[in-house]
Every structure is written in structure tokens, then in C-alpha cells.
Amino acid sequence: MPKSIIRRWLPSPEEIRAKNGLKFLGTLLHDPNLFHLNRHSVSVAFAVGVFTSFLPLPGQMIIAALLALWLRCNLPLSIILVWISNPLTMPAIFYSTYKLGAWILGTPPVDFNIELSWEWLTDEVGKIWLPLFFGSLLAGVFFGTVAYFSMRALWRWHVVKRWKLRLERRSAVS
């Protein structure tokens, strides 16, 4: 994967460290591995971001940031990829993961209508939380793993392609 393309989309380490809201992290943000753009760092960041985007929890970006700090992968990329689950995609993602969890656990799916109210949340979530969470974990692990190996393969393909182009240029010059 070309670093220049990824760098265009990501903030610089200095910009992140300068944020007032992140001063409490102190020297944690000075770890260069959190901002490296190499095959390992980007692949793990994709796995973390995609996995976290499937979690039906509030604070997905915080969870992705903590996982990126723990695994020492690209922090900005991990956080950005959480936005796979956004207000437009969340209903489809979480409905699918609920159905997956209900199917694997062998529980009959419960029909429900979503209302944005505290009463609905307290009444309905108790009925659907186990299949939803289990299906979300399974889907997150699966798609996170697919993202990890896909990025490694894509990065490798790009490096091999660049090497072949270099070899062709060198042989043309000779």
C-alpha cells in the first residue's frame, strides 16, 4: 500500500500529540510504532478497527484507541476504521450480527421494533443482548482477521509490483 496515499488521510503524529484533550496520555503517544506505516502496523490497525466497528458498544473509538496502544499498531488508522459502523451502516451490521448470534446460539430471533427511547432500551436490550453481543464478537473476529490478511496481501502485492517495475526500468536502461 503506498504510504503517500495513507499519509494524505491521516493526521501527523505532531498534530495528534498537540491536541489538548490527549495531554493526559503523556509519553504514550511518543511511541513511534503508533504512527508507523508499515505492513505490520497497518495490517494490525485494520484488524483492530474492523473488529471494533462490529462491537455493539458505545465508545468504539476509545476501545480501538486502547487496543491500538496495547498492540502498538497505527493509532489514527485504527480509530478511523471504526467508522465502518456509522449511523447509516449500524442498523444493517447489528441486525445481521444479531441474526448470526441467534442462529449460532440456537435461540429463536425476537421480533422487535427499534425506538430511540430509554424505555425501549431497558425493556428490549435484555431480550437481545446475548445473541447480539455473541454474533458481533464472531463477526468482528472474522472480518478483523479477513482485514488483517487482506492488508498484508495487498501490501505485499504492491511491494512486489514496485520491485518488478524497478527491475524493468533497470533492465531497460542497461
Disulfide bonds with the S-S distance in Angstrom:
none
